[in-house]
Every structure is written in C-alpha cells, then in structure tokens.
Amino acid sequence: MEEEEEKDTLLVLRHKDGGVSLYIDEDWALERGVDPSQLIALEIPRKIYTTGTVQELREYVASSLESQEAPLDSHSPT
C-alpha cells in the first residue's frame, strides 16, 4: 500500500489581476489587512512547502486554482 504524501495548508488571496498573495496562517493575513473570508485554503505537498522557492509555491498554487476553476465539461468532445 502506497503512503499518502504529507501536506501543509497555505492560505491564498487571489487578486483581480490573477496574481496571488500567500499566507501561512489567518493571523498573519489579518495583520496585513486581509479579509479572512477572501482566503482560499490549499493543501501543498510538504516537500514544496518546506524546501520549495516562493516561485515554485506560486506556480503550484496557480496550477491548483486553475484546475479547481476548470469547467466540468471542459474535456468533453464538442
């Protein structure tokens, strides 16, 4: 049986221009004036979370958000 990969949670604020801000917890976001209701919690693989660069985190987050927003029928033949 394969072991499940350990993950950590990262909070994300998506901006209207498509950019993202990353927060490690709600308190840190609040200190920076972020409305907690606007945050999206994403599970990040522990390896990326602990040893990845900020750019790698942003790319993982962007990919995750895009996959969540993909229409359900996006792979159906037209």
C-alpha positions, 0 to 999 in steps of 0.5 A, a space after each residue: 500500500 502506497 503512503 499518502 504524501 504529507 501536506 501543509 495548508 497555505 492560505 491564498 488571496 487571489 487578486 483581480 489581476 490573477 496574481 496571488 498573495 500567500 499566507 501561512 496562517 489567518 493571523 498573519 493575513 489579518 495583520 496585513 489587512 486581509 479579509 479572512 473570508 477572501 482566503 482560499 485554503 490549499 493543501 501543498 505537498 510538504 516537500 514544496 512547502 518546506 524546501 520549495 522557492 516562493 516561485 515554485 509555491 506560486 506556480 503550484 498554487 496557480 496550477 491548483 486554482 486553475 484546475 479547481 476553476 476548470 469547467 466540468 465539461 471542459 474535456 468533453 468532445 464538442 
